């Protein structure tokens, strides 16, 4: 018992077969009602038939073996060619892309090609289609050439318009070069003259007219303060005794490097400017010393009632007595 008999049927079994049968019925229906075509369309169909035939020949190299029967293939080629003529669209010939094959010993594939030869009637149709194709190609080439000529004429017309600049001739270019040379020579002469004038002008030092105030700020070495005499120990010295020999001086110690300090100076060019910037204060005016009218001495006090200066108590009593009399009289 084989495995195929015992397994369950597939759900999609027969789907493709029904589709193929339906397509074959449609093709048969189309072939039963031929369509009338114009002579030009018939030539195109013949050309398409030739192209499909060549496709079949190319495919036969890979599909047919030497041992296969060529008769059955030839029988099937005719309806297949008809179907392709009806269903395929027109395609431009690709003669230039097909390379010519060199003649050589014919093998099994070439034998199959000989067996699958085209009938004489179809060969005549193919020749007519090729002639028609050559005529159409020649017509396309001629039209393309005419379009190119028309474009060239239009471009020349555009170039000759009002804004068209004519190219200069050799003589005009030489004249323009002479004018440019003269302009450059004049410019060079002007430049050389200006440079000579600059060299003649001696750069003089600028002198400052009028009073000048200078501000100086600099660093100076720091000077040590003048040292005082060291005190001498006179205790235990006898004036009559001879002085003892002086001890040897100590070795000189390396003196430290003096420091630096900042100094700022302001200098004036004349005294008048200095006095104007720093005026001297006037001395205060001393009040005039008043004299006592009684003693005729410098007054040291002042009476608050009569506002009369006086120098002593006696003068004060005299001033008050006179004031009292004056008040009594008036």
Backbone torsions as a table, in degrees:
resi	resn	phi	psi	omega
1	UNK	NA	125.6	-177.7
2	UNK	-81.2	161.8	-179.5
3	UNK	-69.8	-32.8	-177.8
4	UNK	-65.9	-31.7	-179.0
5	UNK	-73.6	-30.4	-175.1
6	UNK	-88.3	-18.6	-175.2
7	UNK	-81.7	160.5	-179.6
8	UNK	-77.2	147.5	179.1
9	UNK	-68.2	150.1	179.6
10	UNK	-79.9	156.5	-179.8
11	UNK	-71.1	-33.9	-176.5
12	UNK	-94.0	14.2	-178.0
13	UNK	-67.7	128.5	176.8
14	UNK	89.1	-2.0	-179.8
15	UNK	-65.2	-46.7	-177.7
16	UNK	-69.4	-36.1	-179.1
17	UNK	-64.7	-41.2	178.6
18	UNK	-65.0	-37.5	177.8
19	UNK	-64.7	-40.8	179.3
20	UNK	-65.0	-42.3	179.6
21	UNK	-63.0	-40.3	-180.0
22	UNK	-66.2	-40.0	178.3
23	UNK	-65.1	-38.6	180.0
24	UNK	-67.2	-37.1	177.1
25	UNK	-64.3	-39.9	178.4
26	UNK	-64.6	-40.1	179.2
27	UNK	-65.0	-40.0	178.7
28	UNK	-64.4	-39.0	179.3
29	UNK	-65.4	-37.9	179.1
30	UNK	-68.2	-40.1	-178.1
31	UNK	-69.6	-24.4	180.0
32	UNK	-73.8	-23.7	-179.1
33	UNK	-114.9	89.0	-179.9
34	UNK	-70.1	148.7	-177.7
35	UNK	-104.9	134.2	179.4
36	UNK	-76.7	137.1	-177.1
37	UNK	-126.7	159.6	175.1
38	UNK	-75.8	164.3	-180.0
39	UNK	-60.3	-36.3	-179.3
40	UNK	-67.6	-41.2	178.5
41	UNK	-66.6	-36.3	178.8
42	UNK	-64.7	-37.7	176.7
43	UNK	-63.5	-38.9	178.1
44	UNK	-63.8	-40.1	179.6
45	UNK	-64.9	-38.2	178.5
46	UNK	-64.1	-39.8	178.8
47	UNK	-64.7	-39.3	177.5
48	UNK	-65.7	-35.4	177.6
49	UNK	-64.7	-38.7	178.0
50	UNK	-65.4	-39.7	-179.3
51	UNK	-66.1	-40.4	178.7
52	UNK	-67.0	-35.3	178.6
53	UNK	-63.7	-41.1	178.7
54	UNK	-65.4	-34.4	176.5
55	UNK	-63.2	-40.5	179.0
56	UNK	-63.9	-36.5	179.9
57	UNK	-67.1	-39.1	179.4
58	UNK	-66.7	-39.7	-179.1
59	UNK	-70.6	-23.4	-176.6
60	UNK	-67.9	-22.1	178.7
61	UNK	-63.6	-32.6	-175.1
62	UNK	-98.7	-23.3	-174.8
63	UNK	-93.6	-31.8	-172.2
64	UNK	-99.0	131.6	172.6
65	UNK	-97.2	168.6	-179.0
66	UNK	-65.7	-31.3	-175.7
67	UNK	-84.3	-6.8	-177.7
68	UNK	-73.9	160.0	-179.3
69	UNK	-88.0	120.4	-179.9
70	UNK	-75.1	-21.1	-175.9
71	UNK	-64.0	-45.9	-179.2
72	UNK	-64.0	-36.7	179.8
73	UNK	-66.4	-39.6	179.4
74	UNK	-64.8	-35.5	178.5
75	UNK	-67.2	-37.7	-178.0
76	UNK	-79.2	-18.0	-175.0
77	UNK	-68.8	-35.1	-174.7
78	UNK	-65.0	-53.1	177.8
79	UNK	-64.6	-32.5	178.9
80	UNK	-65.4	-40.1	178.9
81	UNK	-63.3	-40.9	180.0
82	UNK	-64.0	-43.0	179.8
83	UNK	-62.1	-39.8	-179.0
84	UNK	-68.1	-33.9	178.0
85	UNK	-63.6	-36.6	-176.3
86	UNK	-80.7	-32.0	-171.9
87	UNK	-97.8	-32.1	-174.5
88	UNK	-78.2	150.9	176.3
89	UNK	-87.7	165.1	-178.3
90	UNK	-73.3	137.0	178.3
91	UNK	-127.1	144.0	179.0
92	UNK	-67.7	144.6	180.0
93	UNK	-67.8	144.5	179.7
94	UNK	-117.0	57.3	-176.5
95	UNK	-69.2	-37.3	-175.1
96	UNK	-68.3	-24.9	-178.6
97	UNK	-81.5	-14.1	-178.3
98	UNK	-91.6	117.5	-179.8
99	UNK	-82.0	141.1	178.0
100	UNK	-73.4	132.3	-178.7
101	UNK	-88.7	136.1	179.8
102	UNK	-68.9	146.4	179.1
103	UNK	-73.3	137.0	-179.7
104	UNK	-157.2	-172.8	178.8
105	UNK	-65.4	129.4	-177.9
106	UNK	-81.1	133.4	179.9
107	UNK	-103.5	-155.5	-177.8
108	UNK	-67.4	-38.3	-179.9
109	UNK	-65.6	-37.6	178.9
110	UNK	-68.3	-34.9	176.1
111	UNK	-61.8	-42.2	179.1
112	UNK	-63.5	-33.8	177.5
113	UNK	-66.4	-41.1	179.0
114	UNK	-63.0	-39.6	179.2
115	UNK	-65.0	-39.4	-177.6
116	UNK	-90.7	53.7	-177.4
117	UNK	-83.7	159.7	-178.4
118	UNK	-89.1	140.8	177.1
119	UNK	-63.0	164.0	-176.3
120	UNK	-66.1	-36.8	-179.3
121	UNK	-62.8	-43.0	179.4
122	UNK	-67.2	-34.6	178.9
123	UNK	-62.9	-40.3	177.9
124	UNK	-63.6	-40.6	178.3
125	UNK	-63.2	-40.2	179.4
126	UNK	-63.5	-40.9	178.5
127	UNK	-61.4	-41.8	178.2
128	UNK	-63.3	-41.6	179.7
129	UNK	-64.7	-36.2	178.4
130	UNK	-66.0	-40.9	177.5
131	UNK	-62.3	-42.4	178.2
132	UNK	-62.3	-39.5	179.4
133	UNK	-65.0	-40.8	178.6
134	UNK	-63.6	-41.1	179.0
135	UNK	-63.8	-42.2	179.1
136	UNK	-65.2	-38.6	178.4
137	UNK	-64.1	-42.7	178.2
138	UNK	-62.1	-40.5	179.3
139	UNK	-64.3	-42.6	177.7
140	UNK	-62.2	-41.6	-179.9
141	UNK	-63.4	-42.5	-179.6
142	UNK	-64.3	-42.5	179.2
143	UNK	-64.7	-39.4	177.5
144	UNK	-62.2	-42.9	179.0
145	UNK	-62.5	-40.8	178.4
146	UNK	-65.0	-38.9	178.1
147	UNK	-64.3	-40.2	178.5
148	UNK	-63.4	-42.3	178.5
149	UNK	-62.9	-39.6	179.6
150	UNK	-65.3	-38.6	177.8
151	UNK	-65.2	-40.6	178.7
152	UNK	-62.7	-41.0	178.7
153	UNK	-64.2	-41.3	179.5
154	UNK	-64.9	-40.9	178.6
155	UNK	-64.0	-37.3	177.4
156	UNK	-66.3	-37.7	177.9
157	UNK	-64.7	-40.7	179.0
158	UNK	-64.6	-39.8	-179.9
159	UNK	-64.9	-32.0	-178.9
160	UNK	-86.8	19.2	-178.6
161	UNK	-73.9	-172.4	-177.8
162	UNK	-67.9	-30.9	-178.9
163	UNK	-92.7	11.8	-177.3
164	UNK	-79.2	128.9	178.9
165	UNK	-98.4	118.0	-178.9
166	UNK	-73.9	135.6	176.9
167	UNK	-64.3	139.3	-177.2
168	UNK	-73.6	148.2	176.3
169	UNK	-82.2	176.3	-178.3
170	UNK	-66.9	-39.1	179.7
171	UNK	-65.8	-41.0	178.6
172	UNK	-65.7	-37.4	177.3
173	UNK	-65.0	-39.4	178.7
174	UNK	-65.8	-41.2	177.7
175	UNK	-63.2	-41.6	177.8
176	UNK	-64.5	-36.2	177.9
177	UNK	-66.5	-36.8	177.8
178	UNK	-64.5	-42.9	179.2
179	UNK	-62.6	-42.9	178.4
180	UNK	-63.3	-36.7	179.2
181	UNK	-65.0	-42.4	178.6
182	UNK	-63.2	-41.1	178.9
183	UNK	-63.4	-41.7	-180.0
184	UNK	-66.3	-37.7	179.0
185	UNK	-65.4	-42.5	178.1
186	UNK	-63.4	-40.8	178.4
187	UNK	-64.1	-39.0	178.7
188	UNK	-65.9	-40.0	178.4
189	UNK	-63.5	-42.3	178.1
190	UNK	-62.0	-40.9	-179.5
191	UNK	-65.5	-42.6	179.7
192	UNK	-65.7	-37.0	178.7
193	UNK	-65.5	-41.8	178.3
194	UNK	-64.3	-39.3	178.6
195	UNK	-65.4	-38.5	178.5
196	UNK	-65.8	-39.0	178.1
197	UNK	-64.3	-36.9	178.5
198	UNK	-66.0	-37.8	179.8
199	UNK	-69.6	-32.2	-179.7
200	UNK	-69.9	-34.8	-178.7
201	UNK	-70.1	116.1	179.4
202	UNK	-83.8	131.2	-179.3
203	UNK	-77.6	111.8	-178.8
204	UNK	-93.6	152.8	177.5
205	UNK	-73.4	138.6	-179.7
206	UNK	-79.5	124.2	179.4
207	UNK	-98.8	138.4	-179.7
208	UNK	-93.0	124.6	-179.7
209	UNK	-100.8	130.7	178.2
210	UNK	106.0	-179.4	-178.4
211	UNK	-68.3	149.0	-176.9
212	UNK	-130.3	137.2	174.9
213	UNK	-119.9	121.5	-178.6
214	UNK	-108.6	140.8	179.4
215	UNK	-116.5	116.9	-178.1
216	UNK	-114.7	132.6	175.3
217	UNK	-135.6	119.0	-175.6
218	UNK	-151.5	171.0	177.6
219	UNK	-106.1	142.3	-178.7
220	UNK	-134.5	155.6	176.7
221	UNK	-68.4	141.8	-178.4
222	UNK	-79.8	119.1	-179.3
223	UNK	-87.6	134.5	178.1
224	UNK	-71.2	154.0	178.6
225	UNK	-70.9	148.5	178.9
226	UNK	-62.0	126.0	-175.8
227	UNK	-74.6	150.0	178.0
228	UNK	-89.2	157.1	178.2
229	UNK	-67.1	133.8	178.5
230	UNK	-67.1	139.6	179.2
231	UNK	-67.6	143.7	-178.1
232	UNK	-101.7	129.6	178.9
233	UNK	-82.1	110.9	-176.4
234	UNK	-102.2	4.6	-178.9
235	UNK	-73.6	136.8	177.6
236	UNK	79.5	10.0	179.4
237	UNK	-95.1	135.9	177.7
238	UNK	-102.2	123.6	-178.4
239	UNK	-64.3	-26.3	-179.1
240	UNK	-81.9	-25.6	-176.9
241	UNK	-74.7	154.6	179.7
242	UNK	-75.8	144.1	178.5
243	UNK	-68.8	140.5	-179.7
244	UNK	-71.7	162.7	-179.4
245	UNK	-65.1	137.6	-177.6
246	UNK	-70.1	138.6	178.8
247	UNK	-66.7	154.8	-180.0
248	UNK	-64.2	143.1	-178.3
249	UNK	-67.0	145.0	179.6
250	UNK	-67.2	154.5	179.1
251	UNK	-63.5	141.4	-178.3
252	UNK	-65.9	130.7	178.8
253	UNK	-86.4	148.0	179.6
254	UNK	-64.3	122.2	-178.0
255	UNK	-73.1	135.0	178.4
256	UNK	-67.5	151.4	-179.9
257	UNK	-67.1	134.2	-178.3
258	UNK	-65.7	145.6	178.3
259	UNK	-78.1	179.8	-179.9
260	UNK	-124.1	150.2	179.2
261	UNK	-135.6	163.5	-178.8
262	UNK	-98.1	137.6	178.5
263	UNK	-130.8	139.9	179.1
264	UNK	-127.0	129.8	-178.2
265	UNK	-126.2	146.7	173.2
266	UNK	-125.5	118.9	-177.4
267	UNK	-114.7	143.2	179.5
268	UNK	-115.5	144.9	-177.5
269	UNK	-75.2	-25.2	179.9
270	UNK	-148.5	165.1	-177.5
271	UNK	-71.8	-32.1	-177.7
272	UNK	-63.1	-39.5	178.3
273	UNK	-66.2	-39.1	179.3
274	UNK	-64.6	-43.9	-179.5
275	UNK	-67.8	-31.6	178.5
276	UNK	-70.8	-34.7	179.4
277	UNK	-79.3	-36.3	-179.3
278	UNK	-124.5	81.2	-179.0
279	UNK	-70.6	146.3	179.0
280	UNK	-80.9	138.7	179.4
281	UNK	-75.4	135.7	179.3
282	UNK	-72.1	144.9	178.5
283	UNK	-67.9	142.4	-178.2
284	UNK	-65.6	141.5	179.9
285	UNK	-77.2	125.8	178.5
286	UNK	-76.7	135.5	179.3
287	UNK	-65.9	145.6	-179.8
288	UNK	-68.7	131.7	-178.6
289	UNK	-76.2	125.1	-179.6
290	UNK	-86.5	149.8	-179.2
291	UNK	-105.2	146.4	178.0
292	UNK	-74.5	126.1	-177.4
293	UNK	-69.6	-13.0	-178.8
294	UNK	-92.5	-52.1	-175.6
295	UNK	-96.8	-13.0	-176.5
296	UNK	59.5	35.0	175.2
297	UNK	-113.3	164.3	177.8
298	UNK	-59.6	129.5	-176.4
299	UNK	-77.4	137.0	178.5
300	UNK	-107.7	-19.2	-176.4
301	UNK	-132.6	172.5	179.1
302	UNK	-141.3	134.3	-179.8
303	UNK	-75.7	125.4	-176.8
304	UNK	-71.6	-21.5	-178.1
305	UNK	-86.5	-49.0	-177.4
306	UNK	-94.1	-11.3	-178.9
307	UNK	56.0	41.5	178.3
308	UNK	-113.9	129.4	179.0
309	UNK	-73.0	150.1	178.3
310	UNK	-145.8	164.0	-173.0
311	UNK	-112.0	-23.5	-176.6
312	UNK	-146.1	175.7	-179.0
313	UNK	-70.4	-35.2	179.3
314	UNK	-63.3	-41.0	179.1
315	UNK	-67.0	-33.5	179.6
316	UNK	-65.5	-41.8	-179.7
317	UNK	-66.2	-38.8	-179.8
318	UNK	-65.1	-39.7	-178.9
319	UNK	-67.0	-37.4	-179.1
320	UNK	-71.7	-37.9	179.2
321	UNK	-64.3	-39.7	179.3
322	UNK	-68.5	-35.0	-179.8
323	UNK	-68.9	-37.6	-179.6
324	UNK	-66.4	-42.1	179.1
325	UNK	-63.4	-37.8	-178.7
326	UNK	-66.7	-38.2	-179.5
327	UNK	-70.1	-38.6	-178.7
328	UNK	-67.9	-36.3	-178.1
329	UNK	-71.6	-33.8	-178.0
330	UNK	-99.8	NA	NA
